[in-house]
């Protein structure tokens, strides 16, 4: 078992979103991404089988997809095939937790 304090360890950067590797195993990868207002994880996809879950811990913005945008607010989670285009945009200071299974 391992415990990570995302508030203590997860930094924010002015130049680009910040990332923290929370956990990696043969089964999954967990990342913390922190965004300042206006920063994005651009729409992208991965040519592999698997799923991605993006959960909003604090702040607000939008989940991005090939079909457009949907609100991303605290407590909301986007789950998608990792081959489907996905991304996120921050409208306020935003902290998200991303789980990828299997890891890439």
N, C-alpha and C positions, 0 to 999 in steps of 0.2 A: 504494500500500500504506500502511496505517496501523496503528500498534500502540497498544493501550490496556492499561494495567495496572489490572485491576479491583480488586485488593487495595489498591492505592495510592489510586485515585480513587473507588472505590465506598464511600460512607459508610453508616452505620447511623443511624437516628433512633428515639428513644424513643416518639414520638407516633404514628407511622404508618410503613409500610414506605418505604424510600428507593428512588429510581429514578435511573438514569444512562443517558442516551442514548449508546450505544456507536457506532452507525452507522445512517445512513438514506440510502437511495437509491431510485430509482424501482422497484427490484426487491425490496427487503426492508428491514426495520427490526430492529435488534438492541438490546435493552435489558438492563441489569443491575438486578435487584430484590434488595434486601437486607432481610431480616426479622429482627426480634427475636422471641424465643419468644412465641407467642400471636397474633402479627400474621397477617393474612390478606390475600390478594387474593381478594375474594369471588367466588363463582360468578357468571359473566357470559358473554355471547356477543356477537357482532357480526354484523349482518345483511348480510354480504358474502361473496363467495367467497374462499377462501384457506385457509392453514394456519398453525398456531402450533406451535412446538416450545419446550418448557420443560425446560431441563436443570439438574439440581442440581449445583452446584460444591462446596458444603460445607454441612454441617448436615443436619437431617432434619425431616420433617413428612409432609404428605399432599397428593397431587394431588386436587383436587375435581372431580367431574363430576355430571351429573344422576343417574347410577346409584350414586353414593356416593363413597367414598374409596379410594385405593390408596396404598401407601407411597411416599414420595419420599425417597430417600437419595442420597448422593454417587455420581455416575455414572449415575443413572437419568434418562431423558428421556421426557416425555409428548409425543406428537405427535397433533394433532387438527385437524379442520376448525374454522376460527375461528367458524363459526356454531353449533358444539356448545358447550353450557355447559362452562366450565372455570374453574379457580381453584387456589389453593394456600394451605395453612396451615402455619405454622412451629411445630414443637415445640421446636426449639433455635434458636440463632442460625443463620440460613440465608442462603446466597447462591445466586441462580439467574440463568441466562442465558436470555433469551426471544428467539426469532427469529420474526418475522411476515412472511409472504410471500403476496401482495404487501403492502406496508406500508399501515397504516391511519393 
